[in-house]
């Protein structure tokens, strides 16, 4: 099974408006079924604001082990959740999530 070995921004990190979220896995991914979503879950000064999906493009990098999530627009200050679902050569789907600010 592919395992998430690193991410940028990392889980629970504070990052200055990353232009891309990078997820690196322990083995090659099946590109046609690899996916990720980015959701803004909190915004400073707006405690009651519902989560907002961020429009982004998801691709598998040239090494076959990296999932790249590129937002269509600059990320503003807030808390974000990354949800991912990938499949490796063994065909077992793996999913997970983490947050960063």
C-alpha positions in Angstrom: 0.0 0.0 0.0 1.3 3.5 -0.7 2.0 5.5 2.4 2.3 9.2 2.7 6.0 9.8 3.5 6.1 13.7 3.4 4.1 16.7 2.5 4.7 20.4 1.8 3.3 22.2 3.6 3.6 19.6 6.3 0.7 18.6 8.6 0.0 21.3 11.2 2.6 23.6 9.6 2.2 27.4 9.2 3.0 28.3 5.6 3.0 31.6 3.8 0.5 31.1 0.9 1.9 28.0 -0.8 1.5 28.0 -4.5 1.3 24.2 -4.5 0.7 21.4 -2.0 3.0 18.4 -2.6 2.3 14.9 -1.2 5.0 12.3 -1.6 4.2 8.6 -1.3 6.2 5.4 -0.7 5.4 3.9 -4.1 4.2 4.8 -7.6 0.6 5.9 -7.9 -2.1 5.0 -10.5 -2.5 8.5 -12.0 -6.1 8.1 -13.3 -7.5 7.4 -9.8 -5.2 9.7 -7.7 -7.1 12.6 -6.4 -7.0 15.3 -3.7 -9.2 18.2 -2.5 -8.2 21.4 -0.7 -10.8 23.0 1.6 -10.5 26.2 3.6 -11.9 25.2 7.0 -11.2 28.4 8.9 -10.7 32.1 8.2 -9.4 34.7 10.7 -12.3 36.8 12.0 -15.0 34.6 10.6 -15.5 31.8 13.2 -19.0 30.9 11.8 -17.9 30.6 8.2 -18.6 27.2 6.6 -15.8 25.2 5.0 -15.1 26.4 1.4 -13.7 24.2 -1.3 -10.7 25.6 -3.1 -10.6 25.1 -6.8 -7.4 23.3 -7.7 -5.8 21.1 -10.2 -4.4 17.7 -9.1 -1.7 15.9 -11.0 0.8 13.1 -10.4 4.4 14.3 -10.7 6.9 12.8 -13.2 8.4 10.5 -10.5 5.0 8.7 -10.2 5.1 9.0 -6.4 4.2 12.6 -6.0 0.7 14.1 -6.0 0.6 17.9 -6.8 -2.3 20.1 -5.8 -2.1 23.5 -7.5 -4.8 26.0 -6.4 -6.2 28.2 -9.2 -5.8 31.3 -7.0 -3.4 32.4 -4.2 -4.4 31.0 -0.8 -5.4 33.6 1.7 -4.7 33.4 5.4 -6.7 30.6 7.1 -6.8 27.0 7.9 -6.8 24.4 5.1 -7.6 20.7 5.0 -6.1 18.4 2.3 -8.0 15.2 1.6 -6.3 12.6 -0.6 -7.2 9.2 -2.2 -4.5 7.3 -4.0 -4.1 3.8 -5.4 -0.7 2.0 -5.8 0.3 -1.0 -7.9 -1.5 -3.4 -5.4 -4.8 -1.7 -6.4 -5.8 -0.9 -2.8 -7.1 2.6 -2.3 -5.5 4.6 0.5 -7.1 7.8 1.8 -6.1 10.4 4.4 -6.3 14.0 5.4 -4.3 16.6 7.2 -4.4 20.4 7.9 -2.1 23.3 7.7 -2.4 27.1 8.2 
